[in-house]
């Protein structure tokens, strides 16, 4: 059981250190804060600086999805294949008739 509490305290200290490093400021409060207090302080600091909690833009902005362009090409390809199939079957039918 003590190994588990040591692991959780190590994870907690890494979490606190990462958040302090992300915002570059040392906390003026007691370092033994609860998770809720720490998250509230981080959210308040992020809101005052105009950044999200992580300080990074959303993934959709950094890596825009090309889904609309890909789906457009996909549907265009389907229409062309269907048209080619219909034309081919009509041509085959006319050839079989004579």
C-alpha positions in Angstrom: 0.0 0.0 0.0 2.8 2.4 0.7 4.3 1.9 -2.8 0.9 3.0 -4.2 0.9 6.1 -2.1 4.5 6.9 -3.1 3.5 6.5 -6.8 0.5 8.8 -6.4 2.5 11.4 -4.6 5.2 11.2 -7.3 2.5 11.6 -10.0 1.0 14.5 -8.1 4.3 16.3 -7.7 5.0 15.8 -11.4 1.5 17.3 -12.2 2.1 20.3 -10.0 5.6 20.9 -11.4 4.4 20.6 -15.0 1.6 23.1 -14.4 4.0 25.5 -12.7 6.5 25.2 -15.6 3.7 25.7 -18.1 2.8 29.1 -16.7 6.3 30.1 -15.6 5.1 31.4 -12.2 5.6 30.0 -8.7 2.5 29.7 -6.7 2.2 32.1 -3.7 0.0 29.7 -1.9 0.9 26.6 0.1 2.2 24.0 -2.2 0.0 21.3 -0.6 -3.2 22.3 -2.4 -6.0 20.1 -3.2 -6.6 19.1 -6.8 -9.7 21.3 -7.1 -7.8 24.3 -5.7 -4.9 23.8 -8.1 -7.2 23.3 -11.1 -9.2 26.4 -10.2 -6.0 28.5 -9.9 -4.7 27.2 -13.2 -8.1 27.9 -14.9 -8.1 31.4 -13.4 -4.5 32.1 -14.6 -5.2 30.7 -18.0 -8.4 32.8 -18.3 -6.5 36.0 -17.3 -3.8 35.3 -19.9 -6.3 34.5 -22.6 -5.0 31.0 -23.1 -6.6 27.6 -22.7 -5.4 25.5 -19.8 -2.8 23.8 -21.8 -1.7 27.0 -23.5 -2.0 25.4 -27.0 -4.5 26.2 -29.7 -7.1 23.5 -30.5 -6.0 20.6 -32.6 -8.5 21.4 -35.3 -6.8 24.7 -35.9 -3.3 23.3 -36.0 -4.2 20.3 -38.1 -7.3 21.1 -40.2 -9.4 18.2 -41.4 -9.5 17.7 -45.1 -12.6 15.7 -44.8 -14.8 17.9 -46.9 -12.3 17.9 -49.8 -11.8 14.2 -49.5 -15.5 13.4 -49.4 -16.1 15.7 -52.4 -13.5 13.7 -54.4 -15.0 10.4 -53.1 -18.5 11.3 -54.2 -17.3 12.7 -57.6 -15.5 9.4 -58.2 -18.6 7.4 -57.3 -20.7 9.4 -59.7 -18.1 9.0 -62.5 -17.9 5.2 -61.9 -21.7 4.9 -61.9 -21.9 6.9 -65.1 -19.2 4.8 -66.8 -21.0 1.7 -65.7 -24.3 2.9 -67.2 -22.6 4.0 -70.4 -20.7 0.7 -70.6 -23.9 -1.3 -70.1 -25.8 0.7 -72.8 -22.9 0.3 -75.2 -22.7 -3.5 -74.5 -26.5 -3.8 -74.9 -26.4 -2.1 -78.3 -23.5 -4.3 -79.4 -25.4 -7.4 -78.4 -28.5 -6.3 -80.3 -26.9 -6.2 -83.7 
